[in-house]
Amino acid sequence: MPGYEKYGISVELVERVKAKMKDPVVKERVKTVLNNVTKVDLQDRAKVRKLLGLTSKALGEKLSEQQADNVVRFVLAQKIDPNNALHLIKLWNMFR
């Protein structure tokens, strides 16, 4: 079971997002939203919620309140540092 499933994030949602991220235009939109995000940002529930809203809009993916809450809990629990290559590799491995 992938780690994100423990947070109630469905494999179907992850697969849809992965497929959409293969489109270079969509990928650039998402990169623009997440540009300059810091570890502090990713530990702030309100900022993560806002980033999730912007990212889901860029992906054209509508999330229910429960799905959004699950993703926010997952991001906070991972303690992601976007400037730490090991953190990024760990995430990449989780979603490949």
Biopython code that builds the backbone (N, CA, C, O; Angstrom):
import numpy as np
from Bio.PDB.StructureBuilder import StructureBuilder

atoms = [
    (1, "MET", "N", (0.847, -1.184, 0.000)),
    (1, "MET", "CA", (0.000, 0.000, 0.000)),
    (1, "MET", "C", (0.887, 1.240, 0.000)),
    (1, "MET", "O", (1.721, 1.411, 0.888)),
    (2, "PRO", "N", (0.705, 2.105, -0.999)),
    (2, "PRO", "CA", (1.485, 3.352, -1.016)),
    (2, "PRO", "C", (1.191, 4.200, 0.218)),
    (2, "PRO", "O", (0.080, 4.172, 0.748)),
    (3, "GLY", "N", (2.176, 4.942, 0.665)),
    (3, "GLY", "CA", (2.051, 5.750, 1.868)),
    (3, "GLY", "C", (0.897, 6.729, 1.848)),
    (3, "GLY", "O", (0.289, 6.990, 2.887)),
    (4, "TYR", "N", (0.585, 7.274, 0.686)),
    (4, "TYR", "CA", (-0.483, 8.266, 0.612)),
    (4, "TYR", "C", (-1.857, 7.635, 0.849)),
    (4, "TYR", "O", (-2.779, 8.326, 1.284)),
    (5, "GLU", "N", (-2.012, 6.344, 0.574)),
    (5, "GLU", "CA", (-3.301, 5.682, 0.800)),
    (5, "GLU", "C", (-3.667, 5.648, 2.278)),
    (5, "GLU", "O", (-4.848, 5.628, 2.626)),
    (6, "LYS", "N", (-2.664, 5.642, 3.146)),
    (6, "LYS", "CA", (-2.911, 5.645, 4.591)),
    (6, "LYS", "C", (-3.605, 6.938, 5.027)),
    (6, "LYS", "O", (-4.204, 6.995, 6.100)),
    (7, "TYR", "N", (-3.519, 7.960, 4.198)),
    (7, "TYR", "CA", (-4.139, 9.252, 4.490)),
    (7, "TYR", "C", (-5.477, 9.415, 3.775)),
    (7, "TYR", "O", (-6.079, 10.488, 3.809)),
    (8, "GLY", "N", (-5.939, 8.342, 3.128)),
    (8, "GLY", "CA", (-7.229, 8.398, 2.445)),
    (8, "GLY", "C", (-7.160, 8.996, 1.054)),
    (8, "GLY", "O", (-8.185, 9.389, 0.499)),
    (9, "ILE", "N", (-5.979, 9.070, 0.488)),
    (9, "ILE", "CA", (-5.812, 9.589, -0.871)),
    (9, "ILE", "C", (-5.890, 8.388, -1.813)),
    (9, "ILE", "O", (-5.115, 7.439, -1.692)),
    (10, "SER", "N", (-6.826, 8.442, -2.742)),
    (10, "SER", "CA", (-7.068, 7.283, -3.602)),
    (10, "SER", "C", (-6.004, 7.149, -4.689)),
    (10, "SER", "O", (-5.447, 8.137, -5.167)),
    (11, "VAL", "N", (-5.745, 5.915, -5.056)),
    (11, "VAL", "CA", (-4.810, 5.615, -6.144)),
    (11, "VAL", "C", (-5.341, 6.241, -7.441)),
    (11, "VAL", "O", (-4.561, 6.725, -8.261)),
    (12, "GLU", "N", (-6.657, 6.232, -7.623)),
    (12, "GLU", "CA", (-7.259, 6.790, -8.834)),
    (12, "GLU", "C", (-6.942, 8.283, -8.971)),
    (12, "GLU", "O", (-6.600, 8.754, -10.056)),
    (13, "LEU", "N", (-7.059, 9.021, -7.865)),
    (13, "LEU", "CA", (-6.743, 10.447, -7.886)),
    (13, "LEU", "C", (-5.276, 10.652, -8.246)),
    (13, "LEU", "O", (-4.951, 11.486, -9.091)),
    (14, "VAL", "N", (-4.403, 9.900, -7.612)),
    (14, "VAL", "CA", (-2.967, 10.029, -7.876)),
    (14, "VAL", "C", (-2.669, 9.709, -9.348)),
    (14, "VAL", "O", (-1.885, 10.411, -9.985)),
    (15, "GLU", "N", (-3.282, 8.669, -9.880)),
    (15, "GLU", "CA", (-3.047, 8.290, -11.278)),
    (15, "GLU", "C", (-3.558, 9.370, -12.237)),
    (15, "GLU", "O", (-2.908, 9.651, -13.244)),
    (16, "ARG", "N", (-4.707, 9.976, -11.940)),
    (16, "ARG", "CA", (-5.223, 11.078, -12.784)),
    (16, "ARG", "C", (-4.261, 12.253, -12.777)),
    (16, "ARG", "O", (-3.966, 12.833, -13.822)),
    (17, "VAL", "N", (-3.774, 12.602, -11.588)),
    (17, "VAL", "CA", (-2.850, 13.740, -11.478)),
    (17, "VAL", "C", (-1.549, 13.432, -12.214)),
    (17, "VAL", "O", (-1.023, 14.291, -12.921)),
    (18, "LYS", "N", (-1.029, 12.223, -12.057)),
    (18, "LYS", "CA", (0.205, 11.843, -12.757)),
    (18, "LYS", "C", (0.022, 11.938, -14.269)),
    (18, "LYS", "O", (0.915, 12.411, -14.972)),
    (19, "ALA", "N", (-1.126, 11.491, -14.774)),
    (19, "ALA", "CA", (-1.394, 11.553, -16.214)),
    (19, "ALA", "C", (-1.459, 13.006, -16.680)),
    (19, "ALA", "O", (-0.914, 13.347, -17.730)),
    (20, "LYS", "N", (-2.118, 13.855, -15.910)),
    (20, "LYS", "CA", (-2.233, 15.273, -16.279)),
    (20, "LYS", "C", (-0.881, 15.965, -16.243)),
    (20, "LYS", "O", (-0.618, 16.857, -17.050)),
    (21, "MET", "N", (-0.015, 15.561, -15.309)),
    (21, "MET", "CA", (1.308, 16.186, -15.187)),
    (21, "MET", "C", (2.229, 15.853, -16.366)),
    (21, "MET", "O", (3.273, 16.484, -16.528)),
    (22, "LYS", "N", (1.855, 14.882, -17.177)),
    (22, "LYS", "CA", (2.651, 14.551, -18.362)),
    (22, "LYS", "C", (2.462, 15.581, -19.468)),
    (22, "LYS", "O", (3.269, 15.652, -20.395)),
    (23, "ASP", "N", (1.400, 16.380, -19.377)),
    (23, "ASP", "CA", (1.161, 17.460, -20.337)),
    (23, "ASP", "C", (2.066, 18.629, -19.955)),
    (23, "ASP", "O", (1.932, 19.174, -18.859)),
    (24, "PRO", "N", (2.991, 19.026, -20.843)),
    (24, "PRO", "CA", (3.954, 20.087, -20.507)),
    (24, "PRO", "C", (3.294, 21.409, -20.096)),
    (24, "PRO", "O", (3.829, 22.119, -19.244)),
    (25, "VAL", "N", (2.154, 21.748, -20.682)),
    (25, "VAL", "CA", (1.473, 23.001, -20.334)),
    (25, "VAL", "C", (0.964, 22.936, -18.897)),
    (25, "VAL", "O", (1.144, 23.876, -18.123)),
    (26, "VAL", "N", (0.336, 21.834, -18.553)),
    (26, "VAL", "CA", (-0.181, 21.654, -17.191)),
    (26, "VAL", "C", (0.982, 21.623, -16.196)),
    (26, "VAL", "O", (0.918, 22.241, -15.133)),
    (27, "LYS", "N", (2.032, 20.904, -16.549)),
    (27, "LYS", "CA", (3.199, 20.810, -15.673)),
    (27, "LYS", "C", (3.778, 22.198, -15.382)),
    (27, "LYS", "O", (4.143, 22.486, -14.242)),
    (28, "GLU", "N", (3.862, 23.042, -16.382)),
    (28, "GLU", "CA", (4.386, 24.404, -16.183)),
    (28, "GLU", "C", (3.466, 25.217, -15.278)),
    (28, "GLU", "O", (3.942, 25.979, -14.436)),
    (29, "ARG", "N", (2.147, 25.060, -15.443)),
    (29, "ARG", "CA", (1.197, 25.768, -14.575)),
    (29, "ARG", "C", (1.410, 25.378, -13.115)),
    (29, "ARG", "O", (1.426, 26.231, -12.228)),
    (30, "VAL", "N", (1.573, 24.076, -12.879)),
    (30, "VAL", "CA", (1.773, 23.581, -11.514)),
    (30, "VAL", "C", (3.114, 24.074, -10.967)),
    (30, "VAL", "O", (3.197, 24.489, -9.811)),
    (31, "LYS", "N", (4.158, 24.032, -11.791)),
    (31, "LYS", "CA", (5.469, 24.521, -11.351)),
    (31, "LYS", "C", (5.407, 25.993, -10.980)),
    (31, "LYS", "O", (6.059, 26.420, -10.027)),
    (32, "THR", "N", (4.633, 26.772, -11.720)),
    (32, "THR", "CA", (4.481, 28.201, -11.417)),
    (32, "THR", "C", (3.825, 28.391, -10.052)),
    (32, "THR", "O", (4.246, 29.246, -9.273)),
    (33, "VAL", "N", (2.806, 27.602, -9.764)),
    (33, "VAL", "CA", (2.111, 27.694, -8.468)),
    (33, "VAL", "C", (3.068, 27.349, -7.329)),
    (33, "VAL", "O", (3.059, 28.003, -6.286)),
    (34, "LEU", "N", (3.893, 26.323, -7.531)),
    (34, "LEU", "CA", (4.746, 25.822, -6.447)),
    (34, "LEU", "C", (6.138, 26.442, -6.419)),
    (34, "LEU", "O", (6.954, 26.091, -5.566)),
    (35, "ASN", "N", (6.415, 27.354, -7.335)),
    (35, "ASN", "CA", (7.714, 28.018, -7.374)),
    (35, "ASN", "C", (7.942, 28.805, -6.083)),
    (35, "ASN", "O", (7.055, 29.521, -5.618)),
    (36, "ASN", "N", (9.110, 28.668, -5.524)),
    (36, "ASN", "CA", (9.524, 29.395, -4.311)),
    (36, "ASN", "C", (8.803, 28.955, -3.032)),
    (36, "ASN", "O", (8.818, 29.684, -2.040)),
    (37, "VAL", "N", (8.173, 27.778, -3.040)),
    (37, "VAL", "CA", (7.554, 27.255, -1.825)),
    (37, "VAL", "C", (8.670, 26.777, -0.901)),
    (37, "VAL", "O", (9.639, 26.161, -1.344)),
    (38, "THR", "N", (8.516, 27.071, 0.387)),
    (38, "THR", "CA", (9.545, 26.709, 1.366)),
    (38, "THR", "C", (9.033, 25.616, 2.312)),
    (38, "THR", "O", (7.849, 25.279, 2.321)),
    (39, "LYS", "N", (9.956, 25.079, 3.101)),
    (39, "LYS", "CA", (9.608, 24.086, 4.114)),
    (39, "LYS", "C", (8.606, 24.682, 5.101)),
    (39, "LYS", "O", (7.667, 24.004, 5.519)),
    (40, "VAL", "N", (8.802, 25.930, 5.468)),
    (40, "VAL", "CA", (7.890, 26.610, 6.402)),
    (40, "VAL", "C", (6.490, 26.685, 5.794)),
    (40, "VAL", "O", (5.499, 26.451, 6.485)),
    (41, "ASP", "N", (6.408, 27.013, 4.495)),
    (41, "ASP", "CA", (5.107, 27.065, 3.819)),
    (41, "ASP", "C", (4.402, 25.715, 3.889)),
    (41, "ASP", "O", (3.190, 25.643, 4.094)),
    (42, "LEU", "N", (5.180, 24.645, 3.714)),
    (42, "LEU", "CA", (4.606, 23.305, 3.665)),
    (42, "LEU", "C", (4.304, 22.727, 5.045)),
    (42, "LEU", "O", (3.856, 21.586, 5.160)),
    (43, "GLN", "N", (4.548, 23.509, 6.085)),
    (43, "GLN", "CA", (4.162, 23.109, 7.442)),
    (43, "GLN", "C", (3.061, 24.023, 8.000)),
    (43, "GLN", "O", (2.684, 23.913, 9.166)),
    (44, "ASP", "N", (2.563, 24.908, 7.163)),
    (44, "ASP", "CA", (1.493, 25.827, 7.549)),
    (44, "ASP", "C", (0.192, 25.333, 6.894)),
    (44, "ASP", "O", (0.049, 25.380, 5.672)),
    (45, "ARG", "N", (-0.740, 24.868, 7.711)),
    (45, "ARG", "CA", (-1.984, 24.276, 7.194)),
    (45, "ARG", "C", (-2.704, 25.211, 6.224)),
    (45, "ARG", "O", (-3.162, 24.770, 5.170)),
    (46, "ALA", "N", (-2.809, 26.485, 6.562)),
    (46, "ALA", "CA", (-3.534, 27.434, 5.709)),
    (46, "ALA", "C", (-2.826, 27.613, 4.361)),
    (46, "ALA", "O", (-3.478, 27.671, 3.318)),
    (47, "LYS", "N", (-1.501, 27.699, 4.384)),
    (47, "LYS", "CA", (-0.759, 27.867, 3.132)),
    (47, "LYS", "C", (-0.846, 26.612, 2.269)),
    (47, "LYS", "O", (-0.976, 26.700, 1.048)),
    (48, "VAL", "N", (-0.774, 25.449, 2.907)),
    (48, "VAL", "CA", (-0.879, 24.195, 2.151)),
    (48, "VAL", "C", (-2.262, 24.113, 1.510)),
    (48, "VAL", "O", (-2.393, 23.712, 0.354)),
    (49, "ARG", "N", (-3.284, 24.493, 2.260)),
    (49, "ARG", "CA", (-4.659, 24.466, 1.736)),
    (49, "ARG", "C", (-4.782, 25.392, 0.532)),
    (49, "ARG", "O", (-5.398, 25.032, -0.471)),
    (50, "LYS", "N", (-4.195, 26.589, 0.633)),
    (50, "LYS", "CA", (-4.249, 27.545, -0.478)),
    (50, "LYS", "C", (-3.480, 27.006, -1.688)),
    (50, "LYS", "O", (-3.966, 27.069, -2.817)),
    (51, "LEU", "N", (-2.278, 26.476, -1.446)),
    (51, "LEU", "CA", (-1.484, 25.902, -2.540)),
    (51, "LEU", "C", (-2.221, 24.741, -3.193)),
    (51, "LEU", "O", (-2.178, 24.587, -4.414)),
    (52, "LEU", "N", (-2.893, 23.928, -2.396)),
    (52, "LEU", "CA", (-3.660, 22.811, -2.937)),
    (52, "LEU", "C", (-4.779, 23.328, -3.835)),
    (52, "LEU", "O", (-5.015, 22.776, -4.910)),
    (53, "GLY", "N", (-5.461, 24.369, -3.407)),
    (53, "GLY", "CA", (-6.533, 24.952, -4.225)),
    (53, "GLY", "C", (-6.007, 25.457, -5.553)),
    (53, "GLY", "O", (-6.605, 25.205, -6.600)),
    (54, "LEU", "N", (-4.887, 26.173, -5.516)),
    (54, "LEU", "CA", (-4.289, 26.696, -6.743)),
    (54, "LEU", "C", (-3.793, 25.572, -7.649)),
    (54, "LEU", "O", (-3.945, 25.630, -8.869)),
    (55, "THR", "N", (-3.204, 24.559, -7.042)),
    (55, "THR", "CA", (-2.684, 23.434, -7.814)),
    (55, "THR", "C", (-3.816, 22.625, -8.434)),
    (55, "THR", "O", (-3.741, 22.245, -9.603)),
    (56, "SER", "N", (-4.857, 22.361, -7.664)),
    (56, "SER", "CA", (-5.970, 21.584, -8.216)),
    (56, "SER", "C", (-6.651, 22.349, -9.349)),
    (56, "SER", "O", (-7.114, 21.746, -10.317)),
    (57, "LYS", "N", (-6.710, 23.669, -9.230)),
    (57, "LYS", "CA", (-7.273, 24.485, -10.312)),
    (57, "LYS", "C", (-6.383, 24.395, -11.556)),
    (57, "LYS", "O", (-6.886, 24.264, -12.672)),
    (58, "ALA", "N", (-5.073, 24.466, -11.365)),
    (58, "ALA", "CA", (-4.133, 24.362, -12.492)),
    (58, "ALA", "C", (-4.247, 23.001, -13.177)),
    (58, "ALA", "O", (-4.041, 22.886, -14.385)),
    (59, "LEU", "N", (-4.575, 21.979, -12.396)),
    (59, "LEU", "CA", (-4.721, 20.619, -12.934)),
    (59, "LEU", "C", (-6.117, 20.353, -13.491)),
    (59, "LEU", "O", (-6.332, 19.363, -14.190)),
    (60, "GLY", "N", (-7.071, 21.245, -13.179)),
    (60, "GLY", "CA", (-8.448, 20.999, -13.579)),
    (60, "GLY", "C", (-9.053, 19.841, -12.804)),
    (60, "GLY", "O", (-9.879, 19.094, -13.330)),
    (61, "GLU", "N", (-8.642, 19.697, -11.565)),
    (61, "GLU", "CA", (-9.052, 18.570, -10.709)),
    (61, "GLU", "C", (-9.884, 19.132, -9.563)),
    (61, "GLU", "O", (-9.383, 19.913, -8.754)),
    (62, "LYS", "N", (-11.146, 18.738, -9.492)),
    (62, "LYS", "CA", (-12.002, 19.192, -8.392)),
    (62, "LYS", "C", (-11.874, 18.203, -7.232)),
    (62, "LYS", "O", (-12.035, 16.994, -7.402)),
    (63, "LEU", "N", (-11.584, 18.745, -6.059)),
    (63, "LEU", "CA", (-11.427, 17.908, -4.871)),
    (63, "LEU", "C", (-12.572, 18.177, -3.908)),
    (63, "LEU", "O", (-12.997, 19.319, -3.732)),
    (64, "SER", "N", (-13.067, 17.114, -3.287)),
    (64, "SER", "CA", (-14.067, 17.284, -2.231)),
    (64, "SER", "C", (-13.350, 17.821, -1.000)),
    (64, "SER", "O", (-12.121, 17.812, -0.931)),
    (65, "GLU", "N", (-14.129, 18.289, -0.032)),
    (65, "GLU", "CA", (-13.537, 18.772, 1.222)),
    (65, "GLU", "C", (-12.716, 17.667, 1.885)),
    (65, "GLU", "O", (-11.621, 17.910, 2.393)),
    (66, "GLN", "N", (-13.261, 16.450, 1.872)),
    (66, "GLN", "CA", (-12.567, 15.324, 2.503)),
    (66, "GLN", "C", (-11.254, 15.020, 1.779)),
    (66, "GLN", "O", (-10.232, 14.785, 2.424)),
    (67, "GLN", "N", (-11.275, 15.023, 0.446)),
    (67, "GLN", "CA", (-10.047, 14.774, -0.320)),
    (67, "GLN", "C", (-9.011, 15.853, -0.012)),
    (67, "GLN", "O", (-7.837, 15.550, 0.203)),
    (68, "ALA", "N", (-9.447, 17.108, 0.008)),
    (68, "ALA", "CA", (-8.532, 18.209, 0.291)),
    (68, "ALA", "C", (-7.952, 18.079, 1.695)),
    (68, "ALA", "O", (-6.752, 18.274, 1.889)),
    (69, "ASP", "N", (-8.786, 17.753, 2.671)),
    (69, "ASP", "CA", (-8.294, 17.560, 4.040)),
    (69, "ASP", "C", (-7.262, 16.436, 4.098)),
    (69, "ASP", "O", (-6.249, 16.550, 4.787)),
    (70, "ASN", "N", (-7.525, 15.353, 3.373)),
    (70, "ASN", "CA", (-6.594, 14.225, 3.357)),
    (70, "ASN", "C", (-5.248, 14.614, 2.758)),
    (70, "ASN", "O", (-4.199, 14.236, 3.280)),
    (71, "VAL", "N", (-5.277, 15.366, 1.667)),
    (71, "VAL", "CA", (-4.031, 15.792, 1.028)),
    (71, "VAL", "C", (-3.262, 16.738, 1.950)),
    (71, "VAL", "O", (-2.042, 16.626, 2.076)),
    (72, "VAL", "N", (-3.959, 17.651, 2.583)),
    (72, "VAL", "CA", (-3.308, 18.597, 3.501)),
    (72, "VAL", "C", (-2.654, 17.832, 4.654)),
    (72, "VAL", "O", (-1.505, 18.106, 5.001)),
    (73, "ARG", "N", (-3.366, 16.884, 5.246)),
    (73, "ARG", "CA", (-2.794, 16.073, 6.336)),
    (73, "ARG", "C", (-1.551, 15.321, 5.863)),
    (73, "ARG", "O", (-0.555, 15.234, 6.581)),
    (74, "PHE", "N", (-1.623, 14.782, 4.649)),
    (74, "PHE", "CA", (-0.492, 14.051, 4.083)),
    (74, "PHE", "C", (0.726, 14.968, 3.925)),
    (74, "PHE", "O", (1.829, 14.612, 4.341)),
    (75, "VAL", "N", (0.531, 16.134, 3.331)),
    (75, "VAL", "CA", (1.645, 17.069, 3.099)),
    (75, "VAL", "C", (2.265, 17.483, 4.426)),
    (75, "VAL", "O", (3.488, 17.489, 4.561)),
    (76, "LEU", "N", (1.441, 17.827, 5.402)),
    (76, "LEU", "CA", (1.965, 18.244, 6.706)),
    (76, "LEU", "C", (2.755, 17.117, 7.366)),
    (76, "LEU", "O", (3.802, 17.356, 7.966)),
    (77, "ALA", "N", (2.257, 15.905, 7.255)),
    (77, "ALA", "CA", (2.914, 14.757, 7.903)),
    (77, "ALA", "C", (4.270, 14.427, 7.271)),
    (77, "ALA", "O", (5.144, 13.877, 7.940)),
    (78, "GLN", "N", (4.449, 14.756, 5.999)),
    (78, "GLN", "CA", (5.696, 14.406, 5.309)),
    (78, "GLN", "C", (6.860, 15.316, 5.693)),
    (78, "GLN", "O", (8.020, 14.964, 5.476)),
    (79, "LYS", "N", (6.558, 16.483, 6.260)),
    (79, "LYS", "CA", (7.603, 17.448, 6.653)),
    (79, "LYS", "C", (8.582, 17.676, 5.492)),
    (79, "LYS", "O", (9.798, 17.547, 5.638)),
    (80, "ILE", "N", (8.009, 18.017, 4.348)),
    (80, "ILE", "CA", (8.768, 18.161, 3.105)),
    (80, "ILE", "C", (9.611, 19.433, 3.126)),
    (80, "ILE", "O", (9.126, 20.513, 3.465)),
    (81, "ASP", "N", (10.864, 19.285, 2.763)),
    (81, "ASP", "CA", (11.743, 20.423, 2.527)),
    (81, "ASP", "C", (12.053, 20.417, 1.031)),
    (81, "ASP", "O", (12.830, 19.582, 0.568)),
    (82, "PRO", "N", (11.453, 21.341, 0.265)),
    (82, "PRO", "CA", (11.651, 21.331, -1.186)),
    (82, "PRO", "C", (13.091, 21.608, -1.611)),
    (82, "PRO", "O", (13.433, 21.429, -2.780)),
    (83, "ASN", "N", (13.929, 22.039, -0.686)),
    (83, "ASN", "CA", (15.344, 22.275, -1.012)),
    (83, "ASN", "C", (16.232, 21.089, -0.635)),
    (83, "ASN", "O", (17.449, 21.143, -0.808)),
    (84, "ASN", "N", (15.627, 20.028, -0.124)),
    (84, "ASN", "CA", (16.370, 18.844, 0.286)),
    (84, "ASN", "C", (16.151, 17.746, -0.754)),
    (84, "ASN", "O", (15.046, 17.221, -0.889)),
    (85, "ALA", "N", (17.201, 17.409, -1.479)),
    (85, "ALA", "CA", (17.096, 16.424, -2.559)),
    (85, "ALA", "C", (16.586, 15.075, -2.053)),
    (85, "ALA", "O", (15.830, 14.402, -2.754)),
    (86, "LEU", "N", (16.987, 14.674, -0.855)),
    (86, "LEU", "CA", (16.527, 13.388, -0.322)),
    (86, "LEU", "C", (15.017, 13.372, -0.093)),
    (86, "LEU", "O", (14.367, 12.352, -0.325)),
    (87, "HIS", "N", (14.457, 14.486, 0.357)),
    (87, "HIS", "CA", (13.009, 14.578, 0.539)),
    (87, "HIS", "C", (12.309, 14.438, -0.803)),
    (87, "HIS", "O", (11.299, 13.743, -0.917)),
    (88, "LEU", "N", (12.847, 15.097, -1.811)),
    (88, "LEU", "CA", (12.225, 15.063, -3.134)),
    (88, "LEU", "C", (12.321, 13.675, -3.755)),
    (88, "LEU", "O", (11.387, 13.223, -4.417)),
    (89, "ILE", "N", (13.441, 13.003, -3.545)),
    (89, "ILE", "CA", (13.595, 11.638, -4.059)),
    (89, "ILE", "C", (12.598, 10.711, -3.376)),
    (89, "ILE", "O", (11.977, 9.870, -4.027)),
    (90, "LYS", "N", (12.446, 10.864, -2.073)),
    (90, "LYS", "CA", (11.489, 10.047, -1.317)),
    (90, "LYS", "C", (10.068, 10.227, -1.885)),
    (90, "LYS", "O", (9.344, 9.254, -2.092)),
    (91, "LEU", "N", (9.696, 11.468, -2.128)),
    (91, "LEU", "CA", (8.366, 11.735, -2.686)),
    (91, "LEU", "C", (8.233, 11.168, -4.097)),
    (91, "LEU", "O", (7.215, 10.568, -4.442)),
    (92, "TRP", "N", (9.267, 11.363, -4.902)),
    (92, "TRP", "CA", (9.244, 10.863, -6.268)),
    (92, "TRP", "C", (9.045, 9.351, -6.258)),
    (92, "TRP", "O", (8.242, 8.823, -7.029)),
    (93, "ASN", "N", (9.769, 8.660, -5.393)),
    (93, "ASN", "CA", (9.648, 7.206, -5.298)),
    (93, "ASN", "C", (8.247, 6.783, -4.849)),
    (93, "ASN", "O", (7.735, 5.752, -5.287)),
    (94, "MET", "N", (7.640, 7.572, -3.986)),
    (94, "MET", "CA", (6.307, 7.241, -3.487)),
    (94, "MET", "C", (5.254, 7.319, -4.595)),
    (94, "MET", "O", (4.273, 6.576, -4.573)),
    (95, "PHE", "N", (5.456, 8.209, -5.555)),
    (95, "PHE", "CA", (4.436, 8.462, -6.575)),
    (95, "PHE", "C", (4.779, 7.954, -7.960)),
    (95, "PHE", "O", (4.025, 8.205, -8.900)),
    (96, "ARG", "N", (5.886, 7.252, -8.120)),
    (96, "ARG", "CA", (6.208, 6.816, -9.481)),
    (96, "ARG", "C", (5.462, 5.600, -9.920)),
    (96, "ARG", "O", (5.646, 5.135, -11.044)),
]
sb = StructureBuilder()
sb.init_structure("model")
sb.init_model(0)
sb.init_chain("A")
sb.init_seg("    ")
for serial, (resi, resn, name, xyz) in enumerate(atoms, 1):
    if name == "N":
        sb.init_residue(resn, " ", resi, " ")
    sb.init_atom(name, np.array(xyz, "f"), 0.0, 1.0, " ", f" {name:<3s}", serial, name[0])
structure = sb.get_structure()
